[in-house]
Amino acid sequence: MTLSDIPARRTHTVAVLVYDGVRLLDVAVSMGAPYQVLVCSPDGRDARTSGGLPLGVGYAADSVSDLDTLVVPGGECLVTGPTPTGLLDAVKVLAAGAGRVTSVCAGSFALAAAGLLDGRRATTHWRHTATLAQRYPAVSVDEDSIYVRDGEVLTSAGVSAGIDLALALVEDDHGDELAHAIAKDLVVFTRRRGTAPQMPVPAWTTRPRRPQLRTLCDEIVADPAADHSLAALARRAGLSVRHLSRLFRQEVGCSPTAFVATVRLAAARTLLDSGETGASAARRSGMGSEETLRRALRRGPTAEPRR
């Protein structure tokens, strides 16, 4: 099934607030869903990214209203300062007319400076969580989650976490099926929930239709090192081991055991790539020992994609 085969719901209006010093990767994510995207700046002038590329701007912040979503992308200038001229006023104006407010990476610093995170949970890139907590003590900073939803205000960690957040919003607006199809179309790992560490699951897996199977898949991805034995999975799903195995093969395309093994291997690779030791990666991914991880890396993926 392709994106064009999936019916979408109503078009949502999204304002992306850019400014001099914004990071381009935080701005440019094509989601393949029906969104009217308005690129605006505090004064309506074009902006220049942190890499020096010019960004065309169609609107001044005070000319935009009736938004479904405000997105404030990040930029190191929000951490190191000074805050770009007019940005905080623009955030306040746009947030007042938006159904929900989101930020990517260091964009949370702009939300915090505008007072929108006072008394709320929020996150940002792991390099800046301590700074955010120190600078804005009224904010409850979550140092671990890839994105945080507190009411209608959502904040995310780095660039890839911004994609996870965007996919979560697509799921809210247009349903699980479209969000999963977009993840596959973007050739990224399928959606990680906000509380998940940055642990991937292969996007080739078929998103199961049954809610209890989707929940199991999300739990496996969120905590690969937990008890995901066949008996434990069946118990959590309220199914017999035999019934769970049959449904899993039908809807996911592999056995539960193979899915768990593949997720754990992918998670271990991510941890190794981020600088973890072999022993730490094996422990945190649920692979067990470093020797087990080495053998699994030599073998490669356990589950095979269903085409």
C-alpha positions as CSV (number, residue, x, y, z in Angstrom):
1,M,0.0,0.0,0.0
2,T,1.3,3.4,-1.0
3,L,0.7,6.9,0.6
4,S,-1.8,7.7,-2.2
5,D,-3.9,4.7,-1.2
6,I,-4.5,5.9,2.3
7,P,-7.3,8.4,2.9
8,A,-6.3,11.4,4.9
9,R,-8.4,13.6,7.1
10,R,-8.8,17.4,7.0
11,T,-5.9,19.6,6.1
12,H,-4.1,21.1,9.1
13,T,-2.5,24.5,9.1
14,V,1.1,24.6,10.4
15,A,3.3,27.6,11.0
16,V,7.0,27.1,11.0
17,L,8.7,30.0,12.7
18,V,12.2,30.6,11.3
19,Y,14.9,33.1,12.2
20,D,18.5,34.0,11.5
21,G,20.6,31.1,12.8
22,V,17.9,28.4,12.6
23,R,19.1,24.9,11.7
24,L,17.9,23.8,8.3
25,L,17.5,20.1,9.2
26,D,15.1,21.2,12.0
27,V,13.0,23.0,9.4
28,A,12.9,20.7,6.4
29,V,10.9,17.6,7.0
30,S,8.5,16.5,4.2
31,M,5.8,14.4,5.8
32,G,3.7,13.5,2.8
33,A,0.5,14.3,4.6
34,P,-2.1,17.1,4.0
35,Y,-0.7,20.0,5.9
36,Q,-0.7,23.7,4.8
37,V,2.7,24.9,5.9
38,L,3.2,28.6,6.4
39,V,6.9,29.6,6.8
40,C,7.0,32.8,8.8
41,S,9.6,34.9,10.6
42,P,9.3,37.6,13.3
43,D,9.1,40.4,10.8
44,G,8.3,38.6,7.6
45,R,11.8,39.0,6.2
46,D,13.7,36.0,4.8
47,A,16.0,34.2,7.2
48,R,19.4,32.8,7.0
49,T,20.2,29.3,8.4
50,S,23.1,28.4,10.6
51,G,24.9,27.1,7.5
52,G,24.4,30.3,5.6
53,L,21.6,29.2,3.3
54,P,18.8,31.8,2.8
55,L,15.2,30.7,3.6
56,G,12.3,32.3,1.8
57,V,9.6,33.5,4.2
58,G,6.0,34.1,3.2
59,Y,4.5,35.7,6.3
60,A,5.2,37.9,9.3
61,A,4.3,36.3,12.6
62,D,1.6,38.8,13.4
63,S,-0.1,38.2,10.1
64,V,-0.8,34.5,10.9
65,S,-3.7,33.2,12.9
66,D,-6.0,30.2,13.4
67,L,-3.2,27.7,13.4
68,D,-3.5,24.0,14.2
69,T,0.2,23.8,15.0
70,L,3.1,26.0,15.7
71,V,6.6,24.6,15.1
72,V,9.7,26.3,16.5
73,P,12.8,24.7,15.0
74,G,16.1,24.8,16.8
75,G,19.4,26.7,16.4
76,E,22.5,26.9,18.6
77,C,22.0,30.6,18.8
78,L,19.0,29.9,21.1
79,V,21.4,28.2,23.6
80,T,24.4,30.5,23.3
81,G,22.4,33.7,22.8
82,P,21.5,36.4,22.3
83,T,18.0,35.4,21.2
84,P,17.2,36.7,17.7
85,T,15.4,40.0,17.6
86,G,11.6,39.7,17.9
87,L,11.6,35.9,18.2
88,L,10.1,35.7,21.6
89,D,7.3,38.1,20.8
90,A,6.6,36.1,17.6
91,V,6.5,32.8,19.6
92,K,3.9,34.3,22.0
93,V,1.8,35.8,19.2
94,L,1.7,32.6,17.2
95,A,1.3,30.3,20.3
96,A,-1.8,32.3,21.3
97,G,-3.6,31.4,18.1
98,A,-2.4,27.8,17.8
99,G,-4.1,24.6,18.9
100,R,-0.8,23.1,19.9
101,V,2.8,24.3,20.1
102,T,5.9,22.2,19.3
103,S,9.6,22.6,19.2
104,V,12.5,20.7,17.7
105,C,15.9,20.4,19.5
106,A,17.0,23.8,20.9
107,G,13.6,25.3,19.9
108,S,12.5,24.4,23.4
109,F,14.7,27.3,24.7
110,A,12.6,29.8,22.8
111,L,9.4,28.2,24.2
112,A,10.9,28.4,27.7
113,A,12.0,32.0,27.3
114,A,8.5,32.9,26.2
115,G,7.1,31.3,29.4
116,L,5.3,28.5,27.5
117,L,7.1,25.7,29.4
118,D,6.6,27.0,32.9
119,G,5.2,24.2,35.1
120,R,5.5,21.7,32.2
121,R,7.6,18.8,31.4
122,A,9.9,19.3,28.4
123,T,13.0,18.1,26.7
124,T,15.7,19.2,24.3
125,H,18.9,17.8,22.8
126,W,20.9,15.8,25.4
127,R,23.8,18.2,25.2
128,H,21.5,21.1,26.4
129,T,19.2,19.5,29.0
130,A,21.3,20.6,31.9
131,T,21.5,24.1,30.5
132,L,17.7,24.3,30.0
133,A,17.1,23.1,33.5
134,Q,19.5,25.6,35.0
135,R,18.3,28.5,33.0
136,Y,14.6,27.8,33.4
137,P,14.0,26.3,36.8
138,A,10.2,26.5,36.3
139,V,10.5,23.8,33.6
140,S,10.6,20.1,34.5
141,V,13.3,18.9,32.1
142,D,13.2,15.3,31.0
143,E,16.7,14.3,30.1
144,D,15.9,10.9,28.6
145,S,12.8,11.0,26.4
146,I,13.1,11.7,22.7
147,Y,10.1,13.9,22.9
148,V,7.7,15.0,25.6
149,R,4.0,15.7,25.3
150,D,2.6,17.9,28.1
151,G,-0.9,18.9,27.2
152,E,-0.9,20.7,23.9
153,V,2.8,21.6,24.2
154,L,5.3,19.1,22.7
155,T,9.1,19.3,22.7
156,S,11.7,17.0,21.1
157,A,15.4,16.2,21.2
158,G,17.7,16.3,18.2
159,V,16.8,16.2,14.5
160,S,15.8,12.5,14.3
161,A,13.7,12.9,17.4
162,G,11.9,15.8,15.6
163,I,11.0,13.3,12.9
164,D,9.6,11.0,15.6
165,L,7.6,13.9,17.0
166,A,6.3,14.8,13.5
167,L,5.2,11.2,12.9
168,A,3.4,11.2,16.2
169,L,1.5,14.3,15.1
170,V,0.6,12.7,11.8
171,E,-0.7,9.8,13.7
172,D,-2.8,12.1,15.9
173,D,-4.1,14.0,12.9
174,H,-4.4,11.3,10.2
175,G,-4.2,7.9,11.9
176,D,-1.7,5.1,12.5
177,E,-1.7,3.7,9.0
178,L,-0.7,6.9,7.3
179,A,2.0,7.6,9.9
180,H,3.5,4.2,9.4
181,A,3.4,4.5,5.6
182,I,5.2,7.9,5.8
183,A,7.9,6.4,8.0
184,K,8.5,3.7,5.4
185,D,8.4,6.2,2.6
186,L,11.1,8.3,4.3
187,V,13.2,5.2,4.8
188,V,13.5,5.8,8.5
189,F,12.9,3.7,11.5
190,T,9.3,3.4,12.3
191,R,7.9,5.6,15.1
192,R,9.5,5.6,18.5
193,R,7.2,6.7,21.3
194,G,8.2,9.8,23.3
195,T,9.4,7.9,26.3
196,A,11.6,5.6,24.2
197,P,15.4,6.0,24.2
198,Q,16.8,6.4,20.7
199,M,16.3,2.7,19.9
200,P,15.3,1.8,16.3
201,V,12.9,-0.8,14.8
202,P,13.2,-1.6,11.1
203,A,10.7,0.2,9.0
204,W,10.2,-2.8,6.7
205,T,8.1,-4.5,9.4
206,T,4.4,-4.4,8.7
207,R,2.5,-2.3,11.3
208,P,0.0,-4.7,12.9
209,R,-3.7,-3.9,12.7
210,R,-4.6,-5.2,16.2
211,P,-4.0,-2.7,19.0
212,Q,-2.6,-5.3,21.3
213,L,0.1,-6.2,18.8
214,R,0.9,-2.6,18.1
215,T,1.3,-2.1,21.8
216,L,3.6,-5.0,22.1
217,C,5.8,-3.8,19.2
218,D,6.0,-0.3,20.8
219,E,7.0,-1.8,24.2
220,I,9.7,-3.9,22.6
221,V,11.1,-0.9,20.8
222,A,10.8,1.4,23.9
223,D,12.7,-1.0,26.1
224,P,14.5,-3.8,24.2
225,A,16.2,-5.1,27.4
226,A,13.0,-5.9,29.2
227,D,11.5,-9.4,29.5
228,H,10.1,-10.0,26.0
229,S,10.1,-13.8,26.2
230,L,7.3,-15.4,24.2
231,A,5.4,-16.3,27.4
232,A,5.7,-12.7,28.7
233,L,4.5,-11.2,25.4
234,A,1.6,-13.6,25.2
235,R,0.6,-12.8,28.8
236,R,0.7,-9.0,28.2
237,A,-1.4,-9.4,25.0
238,G,-3.9,-11.6,26.8
239,L,-3.4,-14.4,24.2
240,S,-2.0,-17.9,24.1
241,V,1.5,-18.4,22.9
242,R,0.3,-20.2,19.9
243,H,-2.3,-17.6,19.0
244,L,0.1,-14.8,19.5
245,S,2.7,-16.4,17.3
246,R,0.2,-17.0,14.5
247,L,-1.2,-13.4,14.6
248,F,2.3,-12.0,14.7
249,R,3.4,-13.9,11.6
250,Q,0.2,-12.8,9.8
251,E,0.3,-9.1,10.7
252,V,4.0,-8.4,11.3
253,G,5.6,-10.8,8.9
254,C,7.9,-12.7,11.3
255,S,7.7,-14.5,14.7
256,P,7.7,-12.5,17.9
257,T,11.0,-14.0,18.8
258,A,12.6,-12.9,15.5
259,F,11.1,-9.4,15.9
260,V,12.6,-9.0,19.4
261,A,16.0,-10.3,18.2
262,T,16.0,-7.9,15.3
263,V,15.0,-4.9,17.4
264,R,17.7,-5.7,19.9
265,L,20.4,-6.0,17.3
266,A,19.4,-2.7,15.7
267,A,19.4,-1.1,19.1
268,A,22.8,-2.4,19.9
269,R,24.2,-1.1,16.6
270,T,22.8,2.3,17.4
271,L,24.4,2.3,20.8
272,L,27.7,1.2,19.4
273,D,27.6,3.9,16.8
274,S,26.9,6.5,19.5
275,G,30.1,5.4,21.4
276,E,28.9,2.8,23.9
277,T,31.2,0.0,24.7
278,G,30.3,-3.5,23.5
279,A,29.4,-4.6,27.0
280,S,27.2,-1.6,27.6
281,A,25.5,-1.9,24.2
282,A,24.8,-5.6,24.9
283,R,23.3,-4.9,28.3
284,R,21.1,-1.9,27.3
285,S,19.8,-3.5,24.1
286,G,18.9,-6.8,25.9
287,M,21.5,-8.8,23.9
288,G,23.0,-10.1,27.2
289,S,26.8,-10.6,26.9
290,E,29.3,-8.9,24.6
291,E,30.1,-12.3,23.0
292,T,26.4,-12.8,22.2
293,L,26.3,-9.4,20.6
294,R,29.4,-10.1,18.5
295,R,27.9,-13.3,17.2
296,A,24.7,-11.6,16.4
297,L,26.5,-8.8,14.5
298,R,28.3,-11.5,12.4
299,R,25.0,-13.2,11.6
300,G,23.1,-10.1,10.7
301,P,19.3,-9.5,11.1
302,T,17.2,-12.3,12.4
303,A,14.0,-11.5,10.7
304,E,13.6,-11.2,7.0
305,P,11.5,-8.3,5.4
306,R,8.1,-9.2,4.0
307,R,7.8,-7.6,0.6
